[in-house]
Amino acid sequence: MNERIVPGAKGLPTLYLGGRALHSRYDPVGEAERYVDSLGLSREPQVFILIEPGLGYILPPLRRRFPAAKMVALHASPFFNQYNQAEKKAGAAVWTPGGRNLQKFLEGEIPDMEASGLKVLEWRPALAVYGRAYADLLEETLVFIKRIDANARTTRGFGRRWVRNFLKNLGLLRQLLYRPQGLPVSNRPWIVTGAGPSLEASLPRIRELCAGPDPAVVLAASSSVPALAAGGISPEMVITSDGGIWALFHLYELFRRGGRPPFLAASLSAALPSQCAALPILAVADGSRWQRLVLEELGIPHINLPQRGTVTAAALDLALALTSGPVFLAGMDLGNRDIRTHARPYGFERLQWEAASRLRPRYSQGFVRARDMAAGGSGGIYADWFRGRIDSYPRRLYSLGQNSPAFDELEAAEPLAVALPVSPASPGPFSSAFSILDRQVPEGSEGRARNILRSHLTGADESGTLCGELGALLLPGEAVPKPERLAAELDGLGG
């Protein structure tokens, strides 16, 4: 793009591109002031996302009126790398093309929050100047907002359960996986399996990839374990992140079948049955300060993965962290196939068959479930996230089978499967890539964790951060609560 800066009547610069101006040549400051005055906001948003604010004239009046709000400026052109002094002075976080992935940038700058706490401001003259680039920027921003809004609403419903699960699960961590030399642990191909209906047709191909001289490692979302077992496939690692009690039905399959138990990558906020104490566990934290403080002070090795709202997204994040080799995706439908919502067998099927009757046959239950899932729209939200994610890993991700259209831009695995080279650096058995720390869980681990949180809640260094994080989970919808109130909520969670 051939932007040029032109001095205006008052000596203030404006920007031209293709004969179009981004700001007033006569009074860009007054123009920005009038725009901010016209917003008429009844309350201060927590975050402003500014879509192409140009030379930043909007920032000073916005900061004066909303001093506590976070400002995030998104540009449509790398030209603004050199023209963001006003934004920096106003304390705004700035993104320009060519650097960090936009979705990753937004995830790093904006916590999960409901859409009501965000305000998107468009500097509309920029649409005429930047056209498609501006529209793409706005579209990606709205995709991000939909996703964090869905996550925040889930947090409102499940926040207390997540904290309770975290405290309880500390007592299950008896065999802890860790990698003394750090990550990644493998350069072999990995297969990440979701529980979408297409997984069934992919099972023969997965068996082939797992039977070669350099066999692939299978990382299975817990919901896909029954279908894999029915296809004769034993995953090396299973990942679970769901905090709902129904998630236990997926994990029970690990203990019904014989043979070597897999490694378990477990979000510490997930619902875990007591039998998990017998499994080697890779502890997964969500990166929050409250979890990190507890785990560090208890000496528990762990890996941080952001809370995505779906276990398949967490599985992809984990695979990309644990291997430097190619990653195949299977069973990632992110939606229904007619009335089929998941690969068979599936953990909930037994419940559905038991609930079937003459007036509520199993077929009708499947129809209602498929209709409700499609109406919920979460599949589309996560499909958009995956589209943005896979762009960051060219030549590393491959589609195996009929996955969601979100993965259509990935190369198909079929021509690649027979061409994967045997790497001389490939390690031995997958289990040898990890060390296992046998941990004697002291009595009262849960009580120790509560004491750690109480101590930091009332301390000077961490109190503000912890009150914000735990307040969103334990007392959603309220203003940031006082430390004493949160300490009482922790005590009232129960075991």
C-alpha positions in Angstrom: 0.0 0.0 0.0 1.2 3.5 -0.8 0.1 5.6 2.2 1.4 9.1 2.5 1.2 11.6 5.3 0.0 15.1 4.4 0.2 18.1 6.9 -3.2 19.7 7.5 -4.3 23.2 8.0 -3.4 23.3 11.7 -0.1 21.5 11.1 -1.6 18.2 12.1 -0.9 15.2 9.8 -3.6 13.2 8.0 -3.2 10.1 5.9 -4.0 9.6 2.2 -4.3 6.4 0.2 -5.5 6.3 -3.3 -6.8 9.9 -3.1 -8.9 9.2 0.0 -8.2 10.8 3.4 -8.4 8.9 6.7 -8.8 12.1 8.9 -10.0 15.6 8.4 -7.4 17.9 6.9 -8.8 20.9 8.8 -9.5 19.6 12.3 -8.7 15.9 13.0 -8.7 16.5 16.8 -12.2 18.1 16.7 -13.4 15.3 14.4 -12.3 12.7 16.9 -13.7 14.6 19.9 -17.1 14.8 18.2 -17.1 11.1 17.4 -16.3 10.2 21.0 -19.1 12.5 22.2 -21.6 10.8 19.9 -21.0 7.3 21.5 -23.5 8.0 24.3 -22.4 5.0 26.4 -24.4 4.5 29.6 -21.6 2.7 31.3 -17.9 2.3 30.8 -16.9 -0.9 28.9 -14.0 -2.9 30.2 -12.3 -3.1 26.8 -12.5 -0.9 23.7 -11.4 -2.6 20.4 -10.6 0.0 17.9 -10.8 -1.0 14.2 -8.3 0.9 12.2 -8.0 4.1 14.3 -5.5 5.5 11.8 -3.1 8.1 13.3 -4.8 7.7 16.7 -6.6 11.0 17.1 -9.5 9.1 18.8 -7.3 7.7 21.6 -6.8 10.9 23.8 -10.5 11.9 24.1 -11.4 8.2 24.6 -8.9 7.9 27.4 -10.1 11.1 29.1 -13.7 9.9 29.2 -13.0 6.2 30.0 -9.8 6.2 32.1 -10.1 2.6 33.4 -10.9 0.9 30.1 -8.4 -1.1 28.2 -7.7 0.0 24.7 -6.8 -2.4 21.9 -6.0 -0.9 18.5 -6.1 -3.1 15.4 -4.7 -1.8 12.1 -5.3 -2.9 8.5 -1.8 -2.0 7.2 1.8 -2.5 8.5 2.3 1.1 7.7 1.2 2.0 11.2 4.1 0.2 12.8 5.8 3.6 12.6 2.8 5.8 13.4 1.4 4.7 16.7 2.7 7.4 19.1 -0.7 8.5 20.2 -1.8 4.9 20.9 1.3 4.2 23.0 0.8 7.4 24.9 -2.7 6.3 25.7 -1.5 2.9 26.9 -3.2 1.0 24.1 -2.1 -2.5 22.9 -1.4 -2.2 19.2 -1.6 -4.9 16.4 -0.5 -4.5 12.8 -0.4 -7.1 10.0 2.8 -9.1 9.5 3.5 -9.8 13.1 1.7 -12.0 15.6 -1.4 -13.9 14.6 -4.4 -11.7 15.3 -6.4 -14.3 17.2 -3.3 -15.1 19.4 -2.8 -11.3 20.0 -6.4 -10.8 21.1 -6.3 -13.9 23.3 -3.2 -12.5 25.0 -4.6 -9.0 25.5 -8.3 -9.7 26.3 -9.4 -12.2 29.0 -12.5 -14.3 28.5 -15.4 -12.0 29.2 -19.0 -11.6 28.0 -19.5 -9.5 25.0 -21.4 -6.9 27.1 -18.0 -5.9 28.5 -16.5 -5.1 25.1 -17.1 -2.2 22.8 -16.0 -2.3 19.1 -15.3 1.2 17.7 -14.9 1.5 13.9 -13.2 4.5 12.4 -15.5 4.4 9.4 -13.5 6.5 7.0 -10.9 3.7 7.1 -13.4 1.4 5.3 -13.3 3.5 2.2 -9.5 3.7 2.4 -8.6 0.1 3.2 -11.7 -1.8 1.9 -11.3 -5.6 2.0 -8.4 -5.4 4.6 -10.7 -3.4 6.9 -13.6 -5.7 6.5 -11.4 -8.8 7.2 -10.1 -7.1 10.3 -13.6 -6.5 11.6 -14.8 -10.0 10.7 -11.9 -11.6 12.6 -12.6 -9.4 15.6 -16.2 -10.5 15.7 -15.2 -14.2 15.5 -13.0 -13.6 18.5 -15.7 -11.9 20.5 -18.2 -14.7 19.8 -15.8 -17.3 21.1 -14.8 -15.5 24.3 -18.4 -14.6 25.0 -19.3 -18.3 24.7 -16.4 -19.2 27.0 -17.4 -16.5 29.5 -21.0 -17.7 29.6 -19.7 -21.2 30.2 -17.6 -19.9 33.1 -20.7 -18.3 34.6 -22.4 -21.7 34.8 -19.4 -23.8 35.7 -16.9 -21.6 37.4 -17.6 -22.9 40.9 -17.4 -26.5 39.8 -14.1 -25.8 38.0 -12.5 -24.5 41.2 -14.0 -27.3 43.3 -12.7 -29.9 40.7 -9.2 -28.3 40.8 -8.9 -28.5 44.6 -10.3 -32.1 44.7 -8.1 -33.3 41.8 -4.9 -32.4 43.6 -5.3 -35.6 45.6 -5.3 -37.7 42.4 -1.9 -36.6 41.3 0.2 -39.6 42.4 2.1 -40.3 39.2 3.1 -37.1 37.5 4.4 -36.9 33.9 7.1 -34.4 33.2 9.8 -33.7 30.7 13.0 -32.7 32.4 14.5 -31.4 29.1 11.4 -29.5 28.2 9.2 -29.7 25.1 8.6 -31.1 22.6 8.9 -34.8 23.6 8.7 -36.3 20.1 9.3 -35.7 16.4 7.0 -38.6 15.3 3.7 -38.0 13.5 0.8 -37.6 15.9 -2.9 -38.2 15.3 -5.4 -36.1 17.3 -8.8 -37.7 17.4 -12.1 -36.0 18.2 -15.4 -37.8 18.5 -17.1 -36.6 15.4 -19.1 -39.1 13.2 -16.3 -39.1 10.6 -14.0 -40.8 13.0 -15.5 -44.2 12.3 -14.5 -44.1 8.6 -10.9 -43.0 9.5 -10.2 -45.9 11.9 -8.6 -48.2 9.2 -6.2 -45.4 8.2 -5.3 -44.6 11.8 -4.4 -48.3 12.3 -2.2 -48.2 9.3 -0.4 -45.1 10.5 0.1 -46.7 13.9 1.6 -49.9 12.5 4.5 -48.7 10.4 8.2 -48.6 11.3 7.9 -45.2 12.8 4.3 -45.5 14.3 2.2 -42.4 14.9 1.3 -41.4 18.4 -2.5 -41.2 19.1 -3.7 -38.4 21.3 -7.4 -39.0 21.9 -10.0 -36.6 23.2 -11.7 -38.6 26.0 -15.0 -38.7 24.1 -13.3 -40.6 21.2 -11.9 -43.4 23.4 -14.9 -45.8 23.0 -14.9 -45.5 19.2 -11.1 -46.0 19.1 -11.4 -49.1 21.4 -14.1 -50.6 19.1 -11.7 -50.1 16.2 -8.9 -51.9 18.0 -6.8 -48.7 18.6 -5.2 -48.0 22.0 -4.2 -44.3 22.3 -0.9 -43.5 23.9 -2.4 -40.4 25.6 -6.0 -39.3 26.4 -6.9 -35.7 27.1 -9.9 -34.5 29.2 -10.9 -31.0 30.0 -14.6 -31.1 30.6 -15.7 -30.0 34.1 -19.2 -31.4 33.8 -20.1 -34.6 35.7 -21.2 -36.2 32.4 -17.5 -36.2 31.3 -17.0 -39.2 33.6 -18.8 -41.5 31.2 -16.1 -41.0 28.6 -13.3 -41.7 31.1 -14.9 -44.9 32.5 -13.9 -46.6 29.2 -10.3 -46.3 30.2 -10.9 -48.6 33.1 -13.2 -51.1 31.5 -10.7 -52.5 29.0 -7.6 -54.4 30.0 -4.1 -53.9 28.8 -1.7 -51.0 29.4 -3.4 -47.9 30.6 -2.7 -44.8 28.6 -1.1 -41.6 29.8 -3.8 -39.0 30.8 -3.4 -35.3 30.1 -6.0 -33.9 32.5 -7.1 -30.3 33.0 -7.1 -29.9 36.7 -10.6 -28.3 36.4 -12.0 -31.4 34.7 -14.3 -34.0 36.3 -12.0 -36.9 37.1 -13.1 -40.3 38.6 -11.1 -41.5 41.6 -9.6 -44.3 39.4 -7.4 -41.7 37.7 -5.1 -41.8 40.7 -3.8 -45.1 39.2 -2.8 -43.4 35.8 0.3 -41.4 34.9 -1.1 -37.8 34.6 0.2 -34.9 32.7 -1.3 -32.0 34.7 -2.8 -29.3 32.6 -3.4 -25.8 34.0 -5.2 -23.0 32.2 -2.4 -20.4 32.7 -4.3 -18.4 35.3 -2.4 -16.9 38.2 -4.4 -18.7 40.9 -3.7 -22.1 39.4 0.0 -21.4 38.9 0.5 -20.2 42.4 -1.0 -23.4 43.9 0.9 -25.8 41.6 4.2 -24.1 42.0 4.0 -24.0 45.8 3.0 -27.6 45.9 5.8 -28.6 43.5 3.5 -30.0 40.8 5.0 -30.0 37.3 2.4 -29.0 34.7 1.8 -27.6 31.2 -0.3 -24.5 30.6 -3.0 -24.6 27.9 -5.6 -21.9 27.5 -9.2 -22.8 28.2 -10.9 -23.1 24.8 -14.3 -24.5 25.6 -13.8 -27.7 23.6 -11.5 -30.6 24.3 -10.5 -30.9 20.6 -9.0 -27.5 20.7 -7.0 -28.3 23.8 -5.9 -31.6 22.2 -4.5 -29.7 19.2 -2.7 -27.2 21.4 -1.2 -30.1 23.4 -0.1 -32.0 20.2 1.6 -29.0 18.8 3.5 -28.5 22.1 4.5 -32.1 22.4 5.7 -33.0 18.9 7.8 -31.2 16.3 6.5 -33.7 13.7 3.3 -33.6 11.6 -0.1 -33.7 13.2 -3.0 -35.5 11.7 -6.6 -34.5 12.6 -9.4 -37.1 12.6 -13.0 -37.0 13.8 -13.0 -33.2 13.9 -16.5 -32.7 12.5 -17.4 -29.7 14.7 -21.0 -30.4 13.8 -23.6 -33.1 13.0 -23.8 -35.5 10.1 -27.6 -35.5 9.7 -28.8 -36.7 13.1 -25.5 -38.3 14.0 -23.7 -36.1 16.5 -20.8 -38.4 17.5 -18.8 -41.5 16.5 -20.2 -44.8 17.8 -19.9 -46.2 20.4 -20.2 -43.1 22.5 -20.1 -42.6 26.3 -23.7 -41.2 26.5 -25.4 -43.9 24.4 -26.1 -46.2 27.3 -28.0 -43.3 29.0 -30.0 -42.7 25.9 -30.9 -46.3 25.4 -32.0 -46.6 29.0 -34.2 -43.5 28.6 -35.8 -44.8 25.4 -39.5 -45.7 25.5 -42.4 -46.2 23.2 -43.2 -42.4 23.4 -39.6 -41.4 23.3 -37.7 -43.8 21.0 -33.9 -43.7 20.6 -34.2 -42.3 17.1 -36.3 -39.4 18.3 -33.8 -38.6 21.0 -31.0 -38.5 18.4 -33.1 -36.1 16.3 -33.7 -33.7 19.2 -30.1 -33.8 20.3 -28.8 -33.0 16.8 -31.3 -30.2 16.4 -30.4 -28.6 19.7 -26.7 -28.9 19.1 -27.0 -27.3 15.6 -29.2 -24.5 17.1 -26.6 -23.8 19.8 -24.1 -22.6 17.2 -21.0 -23.6 19.1 -19.7 -25.7 16.2 -19.4 -22.6 14.0 -17.6 -20.7 16.7 -15.0 -23.3 17.2 -14.7 -23.9 13.4 -13.7 -20.2 13.1 -11.1 -20.6 15.8 -9.6 -23.7 14.1 -9.5 -21.8 10.8 -7.4 -19.1 12.4 -5.2 -21.6 14.3 -4.2 -23.8 11.4 -2.9 -20.8 9.4 -0.1 -20.5 11.9 1.2 -24.0 11.3 1.8 -24.5 7.5 3.0 -28.0 6.5 2.5 -29.4 10.0 -1.2 -30.1 10.1 -3.0 -32.6 7.9 -6.6 -33.7 7.5 -7.4 -37.4 7.9 -10.9 -38.3 6.7 -13.9 -36.1 6.3 -13.3 -33.4 8.9 -15.2 -30.1 9.3 -15.0 -27.7 6.3 -12.9 -25.6 8.6 -10.0 -27.9 7.7 -10.5 -27.9 3.9 -7.4 -25.8 3.3 -5.2 -28.5 4.9 -3.6 -31.0 2.8 -5.2 -34.4 2.8 -3.3 -37.1 4.7 -3.8 -39.8 2.0 -0.8 -39.0 -0.2 1.4 -38.2 2.8 0.7 -41.3 4.8 3.0 -43.6 2.7 5.7 -40.9 2.3 6.4 -40.1 5.9 10.2 -40.8 6.4 11.5 -42.7 9.3 13.5 -40.2 11.3 16.8 -41.4 12.7 16.2 -39.2 15.7 12.9 -40.8 16.5 12.8 -41.9 20.2 11.9 -45.3 21.4 8.6 -46.1 23.0 6.4 -43.0 23.6 6.5 -43.7 27.3 10.3 -43.1 27.3 9.8 -39.5 26.3 8.5 -38.7 29.8 9.7 -39.1 33.3 7.3 -40.1 36.0 7.4 -38.5 39.4 5.9 -40.8 42.0 4.4 -38.3 44.4 3.3 -39.1 47.9 0.2 -36.9 48.2 0.3 -35.4 51.7 -2.8 -35.4 53.8 -4.8 -32.3 53.4 -3.6 -31.3 49.9 -6.9 -29.5 49.3 -6.6 -27.6 52.5 -3.0 -26.6 51.7 -4.2 -25.3 48.4 -6.9 -23.2 50.0 -4.4 -21.8 52.5 -2.1 -20.8 49.6 -4.9 -19.0 47.9 -6.0 -17.3 51.1 -2.5 -16.1 51.8 -2.1 -14.6 48.4 -5.6 -13.1 48.4 -4.7 -11.0 51.4 -1.1 -10.3 50.2 -0.1 -7.1 48.5 1.5 -8.5 45.4 -1.2 -10.9 44.0 -4.5 -9.8 45.6 -5.8 -7.7 42.7 -5.1 -10.4 40.1 -6.5 -13.2 42.2 -9.6 -11.3 43.2 -10.3 -10.7 39.5 -9.7 -14.3 38.4 -11.5 -16.1 41.3 -14.2 -13.5 41.4 -15.2 -14.3 37.8 -15.4 -18.0 38.7 -17.0 -17.9 42.1 -19.1 -14.8 41.9 -19.7 -14.1 38.2 -21.5 -11.0 37.3 -20.4 -9.1 40.4 -17.8 -6.3 40.7 -14.4 -7.5 41.8 -15.1 -8.9 45.3 -13.1 -8.3 48.4 -10.5 -10.9 49.4 -12.4 -11.9 52.6 -15.5 -12.6 50.6 -13.6 -14.9 48.2 -11.9 -16.7 51.1 -15.3 -17.5 52.5 -16.5 -18.7 49.1 -13.5 -21.0 48.9 -14.3 -22.5 52.3 -17.9 -23.0 51.2 -17.1 -25.0 48.1 -17.0 -28.3 49.9 -14.9 -31.3 49.0 
